[in-house]
Amino acid sequence: MVLFVVAAFTFLPTIVFHSWQQALQQRFCLYQLEKLILHQQQIAITESKNTYIDLHNDKELIVFSVPSETLDWKLFQLPAGIDLKSGGRITFKATSGNISGDQIAGSIPKISLQVNEEKITYQFQLGSGRFVKK
């Protein structure tokens, strides 16, 4: 009985801490993704260059690119527990920052993620290039 109590007090906090740490890592990843999207749009406007977000759902990878520039944060690997459900390319147009994309012909580009059991979508707005988190 004493061994059971000691084991419970030893391992229970470890299990709780691990799930808390994973949830915190996932929230930070979403926050970082939102900031990178906004930064990508700002680069398009200020430097008058098209910028791109490539969604590789087979690799759980998002690639941010600007022609003829090297970005330190170019590759954005999604952590465990976050699955990328959308693919294709999102383009922020030079000078305006408006969006275009090649996901599905005629549709407004979006980034869809599955975070554990929750579906999160970043839906881009036509005309402004801003996004709404749903």
N, C-alpha and C positions, 0 to 999 in steps of 0.2 A: 504494500500500500504506500509506504514512504517513497519507494522508487517511482511509483506512478505519479505521485504529487510532484516530486523533484523533476521528473521528465516533462510533465505538463508545464511547469513554470519555466523550464529551459527552452522547450521547442515551440510553445504556443506564441511567444513574442516574435520568434524568428519567422514563423509562417505569416503572421499578421503584418510584420514589417515588410516582407517580400511583396505582398499584394499591394500595400500602401505605396511602396517604392515604384512598382510598375504603373500604378494609376497616376502618380506624380510625373513619371517620365512621359507618359502618353499625353497628359495635359500640356506639359512643356513643349512637346513635339508639335502639337496643334498651334500653340502660341507662336512658336518659331516659324512654322509654315506660313501663318498669316502675315507675319512681318516680312518674310522673304518675298511673298507675292506682292505686297505693297512696294517694297524696295525695287523689285523688278519693274514695276510700272513706272516708278519715279525715274529710273535710269532711262527708260524709253522716252520720257518727256524731256528730261534735262539734257540728254546727250543726242537727241534726235536720231535714235537708232531703234529699229525693231528689236524687241527682246522676246525670248521664247521660254516657255515652260513645257518640257517634254515629260509626259506621264507614262512610265513603264510599269504597268500593273503586273507583268509577269515577273519582275525583279523587285517589286515593292520599292521602286526608286523614282524620285522626281529630279529632273535635271534642269537647272536654270542656266540659260546661256544668253550671251550678248556677242554678236559678231565681232571678231577681231579683238576680243578681250578675254583675259583669264580671270575667273572669279574664284576666290578662295572657298566660297561656299557653294560651288557649282553642283555637286552631288549631294542630294538630301535623301539619305536612307531612312526608311520608316522603321521604327522599333517593333519589337514583338508585340502582338496584340492589336496592331493597326494594319489593316489590309487596304491597299489601293484598289478601288473597283472601277475606275475610269482610266481610259488610255487616250493617246493622241497628243496633239500639240496645241498649245494656247499661245497666241501671239499678241503682244502689246505693240500697237502701231507707234511709229516714230512721231514725235512732237505732240500727239494728242493723248496717247496712253490708252486709247480705246482698244477693245479686244476683237480678235477674230480667232477662229479655230478650225480644226479639221476633224473634230470628234465624230459628229454625225452631220451630214449636209443639211444646212438650214437651221440647225439648233444653236442655242447660245451655249458656249463652253462652260463646263463645270468640272469640279474635282470632287469625286465621291470617295468616301472612306468608310470602312467598317471598323469601329473601335469597340472591341469585345462584342456586345450584342446591340450596340447603338450605331445607327447609320448617320453619318455627318456629311453634308453636301455644302460645298462652297459654290454657290450659283453666281456667275458673273452677270452684271447688269449691262444691258445694251446702252450705248451712248456714253457712259461714264467710265466703264472698265472696273468699277468697284465691285465688290462681291458681298453677298449676304450669306451668313452661315445659318444653315437650316438643320 
